[in-house]
Amino acid sequence: MFRADIQNVHLFRVIMLCFALFPEAGCGSADAGSCHEVKIAYMMRQIGPVQLVPERPGTGEPLRVCVHAGPSCCTSKMEDSYMAAVRSEMQHKMRSYSFELKYLIDGHGKAFQETFESLVSFTSNLTCSLFDSAYSALASDCRLPVFQLFSDIRRHLSGDANSSLNNAVRRFYNDLFPLVYRRLLNPGIGRPSATSHLSFLSNHDECLRMTQQDVSPFGPHPRLLVGSLSRALGPGRALSRLLRLAGEVVNSTEKLTLSRECGRGLVKMQYCSHCRGLTLLRPCTGLCHNVMKGCLVGVSELGAPWGRLVVLLQRLAATLATSSNHNSMELALLAVRNHVNDAILHAQLHGPRITATAILYFSLKLQLGKRKDMKYFVLNFAFLRCRSFPLKGAKGDKSRSLKKLSREFEISIQRYRWFLSELPEMLCESEMEVEQHTCWSGEDVVESYAGHVVGSTLKAQKENPETSIRHTDPALKEVKQRLARLTFVCCNGSQNGTEKYFYTLEGCFLREHVGLFLYFALSFSCWMIQTGIRKWISPIIA
């Protein structure tokens, strides 16, 4: 590996410098009566002030980690410097090994958001052009509702937990209804003389917004728009949320807080051999595995949920890369213009009926006054369905950037499925690059490590002979819980909150908990309007 090669080059320089400056020493052990090799290694690794290293090995020093019966080139202050050095080196190694993964996640996260932003901006302008070309009477006032709708869609795609497509579409059509009612269905209503019969309403437009879902002037088209966007934008939204979480997981591993026991194990593995003058001796593979597994037990505990997260990211990227025309994000966003146009055409087709229904609703509101149960009133009419014209994908579809980006990410991320689980072994690989017949066991020079190599789980650390780790980092525990929770939510397609409305076969919104008597009474009144029997309600309207 490239990192290991760099380390080997540094070690080779240390050897050459050792022979050049101290040819009589020969890089031997501390028992030879000199600590020159230790001082060189201490200086080359920039562990601390070189003055801390004694000229000759001594005895009687109160060492806490590198305890040795014979003479030693280490002091207690050197142990403190070694402790700080291993923490810094460990963090550097963690950042080095996770750099490519972090770059992959951050880079593709930004690329996906830029692609989503481009699609949303284009379709927002396309929808605005509908009003400029076909409904000029609404053009100036509809720009703000259209902008708000696509801003909500943008937030939804970014993974905002508080965003809701149902609320966004409902708010858009609530804002659109007063404009359609006054400008298209009743163009003369804006004149003061023509609005005298509605003078009892303090805010006409606000009342129209409140009644949009009950009057249902746009038929099934709001529901169809929500369904189309939910299907097509769901994978993009989930991908944004999971990419953000993946970045947080990688950042948390880089900021891992090493326990004191871990620091002692690292010093024992990497630097206690220096106290004996053995600066070039590598630690045994088994020793390294045990120490790294103890230090990174919190990271290893993230291995299983991280693997599930990577699988989810692969599936979502594959969905975006291979989505059919029915679930294509690009086509669904482009079709917003058609859904809005069909909704307005539906309102124009049923204009008289919508106007009569709205007048009845206003009259009932006036009669009921400030009754608190007004929010449960519903007007449910079996409006005729207006034929919709679904947008079909063109054969020469040029919107391939999202598919290409998704395919690239799917291929790249699969290599990191076992990254966190295998990280302890990967960190030990660079220590074991050079083949040697002997190694450092943490206490002496041996031919092979005699200790038992434990697993990576927290439970397995109870039998770890090198470190006594009993708890994991609280920050990593929190990340693990969030990781498990969000992957579960995305796997099951759940959404936060409960829906206040459900859809009937006629495409109208019905509120929950509506009394049957009130429902049939209002339906009967509306039937009278539909059949032209206006005289039954004329006293109420008057």
Salt bridges, closest charged atoms under 4 A:
GLU55 OE2 - LYS39 NZ 2.46
ASP80 OD1 - ARG64 NH2 2.50
GLU117 OE1 - ARG154 NE 2.57
ASP132 OD2 - ARG143 NH2 2.97
ASP141 OD2 - ARG183 NH2 2.38
ASP152 OD1 - ARG155 NH1 3.65
ASP152 OD2 - ARG171 NH2 2.50
ASP160 OD2 - ARG155 NH2 2.96
ASP175 OD1 - ARG209 NE 3.12
ASP205 OD1 - ARG182 NE 2.82
GLU206 OE1 - ARG209 NH1 3.47
GLU248 OE1 - ARG482 NH1 2.55
GLU254 OE1 - LYS102 NZ 3.45
GLU301 OE1 - LYS480 NZ 3.30
ASP373 OD2 - ARG371 NH2 2.49
GLU410 OE1 - ARG407 NH1 2.52
GLU425 OE2 - LYS293 NZ 3.64
GLU431 OE2 - LYS93 NZ 2.83
GLU443 OE2 - LYS268 NZ 3.82
ASP444 OD1 - ARG276 NH2 3.36
GLU466 OE1 - LYS268 NZ 3.95
GLU512 OE1 - HIS513 NE2 3.91
